[in-house]
């Protein structure tokens, strides 16, 4: 009976998605629609937790909070998005994007949650004990991506048909990007799904809408299938968790469409090398307390901290064609830095002597942030060179570029060590923050060298 109740409440939440079909009737002004969502959210907030209405609608998270928090968050976030659209202008932030984000949250996340309920019930039956947290699975993420894309597309076609003419290729592309972003955010969050998913999905779609991305549908589906296959394969062999799987898929789609599939192969080579050397002498590193957590399984923080600079540069390459060569060099420099740093860390930790601090050259304990050794420095050079050589064969057969990327990656890796010895040790930056700034530094250094030499 309890399971039937959960399904019923979930279906009610999913049916909220049908509200998007009313959106076009407010095309003259979005303020009344924003006001309706705002008032609805405020009314839901004052409903007492013991009332029959509350018990009829409250999902498990609502019951814990004592408020209909999921609907309140969704309605208030939608109201904010509508107000932003009203202030910026319907052509700059169109209504169909907000409707798509609403559909992705209700239909996509709602249908995926049904899969999560089934997985949770199976886990409870297998373990013979109550499971209180949501159970995430790759299956639910796939369902989210598919259902979210379909209903985002339907909503976009419906709303844009009344409000703003949009090319079909762009609608399909934005629907996929929005659903993929939503699925990723769903895997990253626990309690704020109905704030983060609609807002994040809307912002992602708006970004690509503003830059006019209009992608051939067949090509998009091929790229999506290819990227997801590689991400799912990484998940199955325990290189990545669900959030990393979706992060890699999103990056694959954006990088390939913005630049070229070979650019993605370069980034993929870094992840493969990093994962391989993470498990290199893993028990040795584990004994000294320096091994990567979760048996080396990567999460979204690791993916984005090492690849966000590359992602932005790939997008810039697809937009600013006049600076294509410099952006390409910077992209390769950021990936070379990420690879050099990962190999320096994973191989350098197996150094049997005492490393030295990069800032003072004093001996330091193994695994100390900012500590380096000749083995680690050699690994950094090897990692940077590996990316440069691969770029030589896949992107541009240019010996000068090869040397620039190697140098940029090696310098970026040592900037990482300096940041680790200073800002990370003082608690100003986390390891992921250091990785992000180091990859940005490697990109800047490589771009500057390219600009000065070429």
Secondary structure, 3 states (H helix, E strand, C coil): CHHHHHHHHHHHHHHHHHHHHHHHHHCCCCHHHHHHHHHHHHHHHCCCCCCHHHHHHCCHHHHHHCCCHHHHHHHHHHHHHHHHHHHHCCCCCCHHHHHHHHHHHHHHHHHHHHHHHHHHHHHHHHHCCCCCCCCCCHHHHHHHHHHHHHHHHHHHHHHHHHHCCCCHHHHHHHHHHHHHHHHHHHHHCCCCHHHHHHHHHHHHHHHHHHCCCCCCHHHHHHHHHHHHHHHHHHHHCCCECHHHHHHHHHHHHHHHHHCCHHHHHHHHHHHHHHHHHHCCCHHHHHHCCCCCCHHHCECHHHHHHHHHHHHHHHHHHHHCHHHHHHHHHHHHHHHHHHHHHHHHHHHHCCCCCCCEECCCCCECCCCCCCEECHHHHHHHHHHHHHHHHHHHHHCCCCHHHHHHHHHHHHHHHHHHHHHHHHHHCCCCCCHHHHHHHHHHHHHHHHHHHHHHHC
